[in-house]
């Protein structure tokens, strides 16, 4: 680690590296910090570059978390718990991730039961009566995709697993 003050050239190279990564997709502060560390930039250079990028408004973990959660929920492949875990893998705290998922759930009007039914439909586990092994497999699939036990119980309680399901 370099204890000297970072040179403007070093900070510019690190900032440019951040901008190249952000041009591909939004990233968390943790992701950028890790990428700069892998590229061999010293801590003072990394911090200066991240401060510069944040100052321009390109780095905002709250916005990143909320937007990423909304995208993942809209795809319908994951439940809220899996989305939260993915946000935590991006370096966000449990609280930040939980708050982002809660905001995104409301913003995209996420229906966990409908999403769970979609997951089962894609796997050919809907529209018919399931045997015990398939029923267990369907439960494990939904659990692994981050759906709550409550949602799984409600969805699998419908023997036919109709995608539209009965109105509650």
ABEGO torsion letter per residue (X at the ends): XBABBBBAAAAAAAAAAAAAAAAABBBBAAAAAAAAAAAGBBAAAAAAAAAAAAAAGABBAAAAAAAAAAAAAAAGABBAAAAAAAAAAAGBBAAAAAAAAAAAAAAAGBBAAAAAAAAAAAAGABGBBBBAAAAAAAAAAAAAAGBBAAAAAAAAABAAGBAAEBBX
